[in-house]
Amino acid sequence: MKKLLPLFLLMSILAACTLKPATRQEIQSASHDSLQTELSRPLTVVEWQTGVSHDFGVYKEKVEKSHTFVFRNVGEVPFIIDSLVTICSCTHADYVKRPVLPGEVDSIRLSYSGNGFVPGYFHQSCWVYGNMEAPVKLEVHGVFDHAE
């Protein structure tokens, strides 16, 4: 058994030496191929019927505010939302996770809860990623005051 251990170690080292790491060109080629697959996905056109920005005005701190952004898929392929990205836990986005067929109307609800934050002006956003030419930035802003 003691004689087999050095033999096993030697074989492991030789096997490891025959494996070569991927070259920079191989990595770039693989990245390019996956990017091409993503870029070849059919794109659609989305029309934001309520605009992409909403002003909540002035309101009291303990109240959560929300706005529904309505859109229509005016393209020729289903609109698929890959992700909604907000930059703060005070902002939350909701939507029905299903493809929106051409001609259909759907919505994204963006909620803001500034409870516990310093009163004053706020501006929050949510990036919508999907099979559109570019991501869309939805924005909400306003001023909140201390609750009485």
Residue pairs with C-beta under 8 A, 6 or more apart in sequence:
22 30
41 131
42 76
42 77
42 131
43 75
43 77
43 131
43 132
43 133
44 73
44 74
44 75
44 76
44 77
44 78
44 79
44 102
44 131
44 132
45 73
45 74
45 75
45 132
45 133
46 71
46 72
46 73
46 74
46 75
46 79
46 130
46 132
46 136
47 71
47 72
47 74
48 69
48 70
48 71
48 136
49 70
49 71
49 72
49 105
50 67
50 68
50 69
50 70
50 71
51 69
52 69
52 136
52 137
52 138
52 139
53 138
53 139
53 140
53 141
54 67
54 69
54 110
54 139
54 140
54 141
55 140
55 141
55 142
56 65
56 67
56 112
56 140
56 141
56 142
57 142
57 143
58 142
58 143
58 144
58 145
59 65
59 142
59 143
59 144
59 145
60 144
60 145
60 146
60 147
60 148
61 114
61 115
61 117
61 119
61 144
61 145
61 146
61 147
62 115
62 147
63 144
63 147
64 111
64 112
64 113
64 115
65 111
65 112
65 113
65 140
65 142
66 109
66 110
66 111
66 112
67 109
67 110
67 140
68 107
68 108
68 109
68 110
69 107
69 108
69 109
69 110
69 138
70 105
70 106
70 107
71 100
71 105
71 106
71 107
71 108
72 103
72 104
72 105
73 79
73 100
73 101
73 102
73 103
73 104
73 106
74 102
74 103
75 102
76 102
77 102
77 131
78 99
78 100
78 101
78 102
79 99
79 100
79 106
79 130
79 131
79 132
80 99
80 100
80 130
80 131
81 95
81 97
81 100
81 108
81 128
81 129
81 130
82 129
82 130
82 131
83 129
84 93
84 95
84 108
84 126
84 127
84 128
84 129
85 126
85 127
85 129
86 92
86 93
86 124
86 125
86 126
86 127
87 124
87 125
88 124
90 112
90 113
90 114
90 117
90 124
91 110
91 111
91 112
91 124
91 125
91 126
91 140
92 110
92 111
92 113
93 108
93 109
93 110
93 111
93 126
93 138
94 108
94 109
94 111
95 106
95 107
95 108
95 109
96 106
100 106
108 126
108 128
108 138
110 124
110 126
110 138
110 140
112 122
112 124
112 140
112 142
114 122
114 144
117 144
119 144
119 145
119 146
120 143
120 144
121 141
121 142
121 143
122 141
122 142
122 143
122 144
123 139
123 140
123 141
124 139
124 140
124 141
125 137
125 138
125 139
125 140
126 137
126 138
126 139
127 135
127 136
127 137
127 138
128 135
128 136
128 137
128 138
129 135
